[in-house]
Structure formats: structure tokens, C-alpha cells
Amino acid sequence: MRIPIYCSHHHIRAVLLMCVVLLSSSLHAQNKEARINLIVRNATLESFVRQLENTTGFSFVYGEEVKLTRRITLEVRQKTVGEILQRAFEDEPIKFEITGKHILLQKRPVPQKPVSRKFTISGYVTDGASSETLIGANILESRRSTGTSTNPFGFYTLTLPEGEAELIFSYLGYENQYSRFELNKDTLLNVRLGSNNQLAEVVVMSDKQEAGLQSTAMGAHEIPMTQIQHTPSVLGEADLLKTIQLMPGVQAGMEGFSGLYVRGGGPDQNLILLDGIPVYNADHLMGVFSIFTPEAVKKVTLFKSSFPSRYGGRLSSIVDVRTNDGDMNRLHGAISVGTLTSKLHVEGPIVKGRTSFSLSARGHAHRFSFERLQERWR
């Protein structure tokens, strides 16, 4: 028995359209799962997309905000389109979505790293025996290879990120000291360095300090105290300014007087500082001596050019004199009697380990000589 089936042309068109859609979906599903070989060398996003479109038949859709951080270089064999895109964009701020025959590219937000807090470590570096502050002591954070040094008052500050810190304190002639702790707040750390006079074998090639463009501080000269104490001067009296007069570029002016003429300038064009305080008249005894006694001085620095901005401005030179802070643990001193002057220097603790004093005095013998001379004539 035969049953006739009657279909209109509308039914036939709907059936054909459904078949085409199913066939297209099947083809795209097969194309999505198809495995291909692809070689890309130093390609931009545009060239990578174009090459993948020609190979697979997919079309890419993306906006101007989608960008690569670096060019794509890869070589894959028997990989699907999704696997190729996953490998190409794994380190890029780009995400993809495969929809039918289209591949949609979008900008992927980059997670922000948490900002670590920073804290400041500060304190004084002093001599372990006398508690004298150490100028220019080195402080190094070994993990981050950053550091600082103490200022003219022996004080230092160092700002580091939060976390474990390893500090190394060092100074010439002293043993290194190590400090390791967890940094989670602003920390005050005072350090006392013990002296170390045991030195390994040292080969000295040259004792000349770097100068000119190779120097870290052009025009700056540090004058050791031993050089001041052993420099020949008038009637055997050691004097700070007399030693500076022997430096290159410095003239003494009148013989026997302590005026400084640096690079053709006058004595009034120099800035003389005593522990950071300007001294406007550094001469004593009609210019024969200066007001500085070598026993009370710790460090002397002469700047003939390239003055640091903290000193302000001067035409000729800057002489920065730093005095002793005083021994905090032991009382001691020195007395000297000379032809022209007699000197006294005493330093020691007021409160042991906390407060100290340093006292220097100088008297001149010319007054007594004049009185004795008058008595003889009488």
C-alpha cells in the first residue's frame, strides 16, 4: 500500500536550510578540532592573525586595545587552533573565545602586584671603646646590594622594603658587624664597632688619591691629623692652617701668617666651618697661629672647587673642621709646653657611656716674657 506525501516548496526550503546549517556547524566543529602545523617567526599580531586565518579558515575579530607586549615566535605540529592560541597568548594580556567560524580577541586585565611598604632604619655608628662617632662608616644591605654611609655627625638613614634585612657595618680599622632582623616598622639601630688592628698582607701600589674627573669628590682633600701634627711650623708649633698652606693651589701670603690665598683669591673669600658653624676670624696672635688646636680636631676637609650645595657658595675655598666628641668611657688628656704656647687637652665621660666632654685650652708665653723683660730693665 502506498501513502502519498505532499510537501510544499516552503517545507522543502526549510529542510534544505536546516541541512546547510547542520553541515556548516559540522564543518566548523571539524575545523576547530583539526590539527595543523604552524611556524611563526617574530610576527606581529596582524601577521600572526593573517597567517592563522589563511591556514584554518577562521576569521578574527578584535579592537585597537588588543596589543602584544612582544612579537610571537613559535613552531607547533599537530595542534588544534585552541592549543595554538593558548600557547601564543600565554604570557600576553590577551584572551580569546572561539564562536562558530569567528575567533574573538579581548584585552585581558593584568593583575596588579601588591605594593610593598617601606621603612627607614637609622642610628649612630660609634667606636666601641670611646663611643666616638665614626664619619663615613659604610652600611650595606647585602640582599639588595644597596647602602649608605654616616654623615659628619656619625648618623645614617637607610630606607628598605618590608621584609628580612641583612645589614653589614664596616669602617677602616674596625671589625665588621652584621645585623639580621625582620623589618616591619621604622627602626632605630645604634652600632658600636670594635677596633681591629690585625691586618693581612697589603701590597701598596700607590698612595696618591684620585683627583680630577676620576675623583668621587672633585676638589676635596682630606688632611690626616698625623700630617698636621708632624708638619714643620713656626717655633715647632703645629697648626692646622699652616698645614693647609702647603697644599697645592694654596698660598700663604705673608711669611709666617695663617691667611689662605686659594687659586688667587683673598683670605676673606674662604668659608671656615667649625662643626658646621661659620668662623669669621680664624687667626690668633696677630695671624701667627689659628684658633684650632690639633689635639681637639678629628677631621679636616679642604674644598678648593666643586663645593657641595650644603655649604652654600664661596669664591675661593671651604675648610670644614670637625672636632672630637669626647671619650665616653675613659678620662685622658695631654699637656704640652712650648716656646710660644702651652696647651691643655682633656676629654672623658660625664655620665659613662652616655655623655662626654672635650676641653682644649691654649695660653701664650709672650705676656710673661714681656713682664720679665720689664723687670730686667728696671
Beta strands, then each sheet from edge to edge (+ up, - down):
strand 1: 36-43
strand 2: 59-61
strand 3: 72-79
strand 4: 94-99
strand 5: 102-107
strand 6: 118-127
strand 7: 138-141
strand 8: 146-149
strand 9: 155-161
strand 10: 163-170
strand 11: 177-183
strand 12: 187-188
strand 13: 191-193
strand 14: 220-223
strand 15: 250-251
strand 16: 261-262
strand 17: 270-274
strand 18: 277-279
strand 19: 283-284
strand 20: 289-290
strand 21: 297-303
strand 22: 317-323
strand 23: 332-337
strand 24: 341-351
strand 25: 355-364
sheet 1: 1+ 3-
sheet 2: 2+ 5+ 4-
sheet 3: 9+ 6- 12-
sheet 4: 9+ 6- 13-
sheet 5: 8+ 7- 10+ 11-
sheet 6: 14+ 21- 22+ 17+ 18-
sheet 7: 15+ 16-
sheet 8: 19+ 20-
sheet 9: 23+ 24- 25+
end
